[in-house]
Amino acid sequence: MHLLIRMFHGPAVRMLERFWRESRPDMVVSLVPNFNRALGESLKRALPGVPLATILTISRTTAALLDERQDQHFICGSDRAVAQALAMGHPEAKVHACRA
């Protein structure tokens, strides 16, 4: 899956850029962090300043996905996800704990 995502990164970014320009969202929320690189790059190109937020619910896969170095918010469904996001160097102001 990761190989396919890398292979189609360029076309995905271009397609998403067109979509953002047409739909003009106030915020983009990612539920599938595997695509965050394309989401983040395309959003930054098409609509600089529009925030990207990622909802993290599965903490055991979070560490690798948190390594994307782009401006985004993380909405974390567990204390472990919060700790991982902070440990990866993401600013505390952009790491949000979501507890029931």
VEXZAZA-732208 format. One record per residue (C-alpha): residue in one letter; x, y, z. Coordinates in steps of 0.5 Angstrom, whole numbers, plus 500, padded with zeros to 3 digits. Layout:
N
[node 'a',[X,Y,Z]]
...
//
This chain:
100
[node 'm',[500,500,500]]
[node 'h',[506,505,502]]
[node 'l',[509,504,495]]
[node 'l',[503,505,491]]
[node 'i',[502,512,495]]
[node 'r',[509,514,494]]
[node 'm',[508,512,486]]
[node 'f',[502,516,486]]
[node 'h',[504,522,490]]
[node 'g',[505,527,485]]
[node 'p',[498,526,481]]
[node 'a',[495,525,488]]
[node 'v',[497,532,490]]
[node 'r',[495,535,483]]
[node 'm',[488,532,484]]
[node 'l',[487,534,491]]
[node 'e',[490,542,489]]
[node 'r',[484,542,484]]
[node 'f',[479,540,489]]
[node 'w',[481,544,494]]
[node 'r',[481,550,490]]
[node 'e',[474,548,488]]
[node 's',[471,547,494]]
[node 'r',[475,552,499]]
[node 'p',[475,548,505]]
[node 'd',[476,552,512]]
[node 'm',[479,546,515]]
[node 'v',[481,539,512]]
[node 'v',[481,533,517]]
[node 's',[484,527,516]]
[node 'l',[482,520,518]]
[node 'v',[487,516,514]]
[node 'p',[494,519,516]]
[node 'n',[497,515,511]]
[node 'f',[495,520,506]]
[node 'n',[497,526,510]]
[node 'r',[503,528,506]]
[node 'a',[499,529,499]]
[node 'l',[494,532,503]]
[node 'g',[498,537,507]]
[node 'e',[502,539,500]]
[node 's',[496,540,496]]
[node 'l',[493,544,501]]
[node 'k',[499,548,502]]
[node 'r',[500,550,495]]
[node 'a',[492,551,494]]
[node 'l',[490,554,500]]
[node 'p',[496,557,504]]
[node 'g',[493,558,512]]
[node 'v',[488,553,511]]
[node 'p',[489,548,517]]
[node 'l',[490,540,517]]
[node 'a',[488,536,523]]
[node 't',[489,529,523]]
[node 'i',[485,524,528]]
[node 'l',[489,519,531]]
[node 't',[485,513,534]]
[node 'i',[490,507,534]]
[node 's',[496,509,538]]
[node 'r',[500,503,536]]
[node 't',[501,505,529]]
[node 't',[502,513,530]]
[node 'a',[509,513,531]]
[node 'a',[511,512,524]]
[node 'l',[505,517,521]]
[node 'l',[507,522,526]]
[node 'd',[514,523,523]]
[node 'e',[511,527,517]]
[node 'r',[514,534,518]]
[node 'q',[509,539,516]]
[node 'd',[504,544,519]]
[node 'q',[498,540,522]]
[node 'h',[494,539,528]]
[node 'f',[493,532,532]]
[node 'i',[487,530,535]]
[node 'c',[489,524,539]]
[node 'g',[484,519,542]]
[node 's',[489,516,547]]
[node 'd',[494,519,552]]
[node 'r',[499,514,548]]
[node 'a',[498,518,542]]
[node 'v',[499,525,545]]
[node 'a',[505,522,548]]
[node 'q',[508,520,541]]
[node 'a',[506,526,538]]
[node 'l',[510,531,543]]
[node 'a',[516,526,543]]
[node 'm',[516,527,535]]
[node 'g',[517,534,536]]
[node 'h',[510,537,534]]
[node 'p',[508,543,538]]
[node 'e',[504,542,544]]
[node 'a',[499,547,542]]
[node 'k',[498,543,536]]
[node 'v',[497,536,540]]
[node 'h',[490,536,542]]
[node 'a',[487,530,547]]
[node 'c',[480,528,546]]
[node 'r',[478,524,552]]
[node 'a',[471,521,553]]
//
